[in-house]
Amino acid sequence: MFFDPETWVAIAFVILMVLFGYLGVFKKAMVALDHRADRIKAELDDATRLKQEAAKVLADYKVRSATAEREAADIIANAKSEAERIATEAKAKMEDFVARRTKTAESKIALAEAQALADVRAAAAEAAVQAASTILSQSVKGQVADDLLAKGITEVRQKLN
């Protein structure tokens, strides 16, 4: 049995383990493994904390995005209503402008008609005075004719003007 290599390997292994135990290699290995486990646990805790923070930031950005979308929709709705209001005001102003222009044109036309009518009456009165003057001057002579002529001209002018 002492000649078998497996026996000597087993004896060397036991001696090595005793030597490791005496030197405290097992304790150092266990402390190193514990430190490594603690470091891994801390990294996992940090990763979990970072994941939670990222989830909070994502939720915050989703809320902000939804708020921004609502604000954009409100701005668009306000802009549309403002545009409609401005268009309505412009239409009302245009209709008022057209009505005032039409009224001004109608008053100018009425004034022109009145002026034309007055001009026609004046021309007719002048023609009547001329005709009466010519007729009276040929049929009546003397002072009576001049008085009748002046009186007739005055009456015709007063009635026609």
Secondary structure as GFF3:
##gff-version 3
##sequence-region A 1 161
A	DSSP	alpha_helix	5	23	.	.	.	ID=ss1
A	DSSP	alpha_helix	25	139	.	.	.	ID=ss2
A	DSSP	alpha_helix	143	160	.	.	.	ID=ss3
###
